[in-house]
Amino acid sequence: MCSREGEEVFFKEPIHISTYKTLKEWLMVLETRMKTTLENYLDLAAIEFMQMDILQCTKDSSNRQIIDWCCKYPNQIVLLCLQIMWTYNIEHDMELSMEKLEMASQTINEKNVTSEKCLNSQCNNFLTSEGVCRSLLKYLSEIVVKQTNNTTRQKIVQMITELVHQRDVIRILIEKDIKNVNDFTWLQYMRFYWDKDKRNKNVNLIIKMADASFEYGYEYLGMCEKLVQTKLTDACFLTLTQALKMKLGGNPFGPAGTGKTESVKALGAQLGRYVLVFNCDESFDFTAMGRIFVGLCQVGAWGCFDEFNRLEERILSAVSEQILTIQTSLSQKN
């Protein structure tokens, strides 16, 4: 598989097109192989990354272990590994913090001291997650200017973009003194749970946001430019994922050029889904919209309809009935 940015991903086994009678048959095999290939890459990359001593690897900019690992796997998989480790480190830090808090409270009770300040001083949260994030950011920011290979440079830039968002979330958690993994301040962010043993529905990657849970789609997306995530983007993701959980759609609104379409595309990329963008205008009629909906349902892709308000009222009325039919079917399916 080749992306338009020049990234190449090799299948584990070759696909012999001549053995299939029709185009549809080998394309279905191609889609299945694409997903299994990316799934295998994630397992290999995650095992390798989780076993690394990140703090040791980032001490010296001449150490190329992380860069070699980054070049070895697709950009999509590299970013997923960053998010998996970030989720694991934060929740691990919270668990350690709770254990320290319980031990500190027992010690204080034995000494007949009830100072909340004393309790908090015993528990320094997010040491691991903050240390890993800071060291990776410092290391990558030094390495990126030395890269001559454009593909590698783009990977590192996207890693830095992701790490900056992770650092901002950690700062919020520290500022609000979050110690419980079930606190909504933490649950409102997108969390990535990797399970190489596939104990949950034979799926190795589950993505959660609040009480919504999704299986990663493993659609190969290439090296598309990563959106810079802000508090507003996180709020948009939270709203859209809640709508997805209820088998509904979303309608971001705001001034032109503020990133509404890009946010929808970015959410699709986070969940491993392909997003098809359609620019609606006066030429779109009921029949055209119907064909688009049928195609989206058949391939399982997401549809993003830009300038939806430009459709005529009579078209909007008919299209709303089609959307209702799809949403009703999805809700009844599960």
Secondary structure, 3 states (H helix, E strand, C coil): CECCCCCECCCCCCCCHHHCCCHHHHHHHHHHHHHHHHHHHHHHHHHHHHHCCHHHHCCCCCCCHHHHHHHHCCHHHHHHHHHHHHHHHHHHHHHHHHHHHHHHHHHHHHCCCCCHHHHHHHCCCCHHHHHHHHHHHHHHHHHHHHCCCHHHHHHHHHHHHHHHHHHHHHHHHHHCCCCCCCCHHHHCCCEEEECCCCCECCECEEEEECCEEEECCCCCCCCCCCCCCCHHHHHHHHHHHHHHHCCCCCCCCCCCCCCHHHHHHHHHHHCCCCEEEEECCCCCCHHHHHHHHHHHHHHCCEEEEECHHHCCHHHHHHHHHHHHHHHHHHHHHC
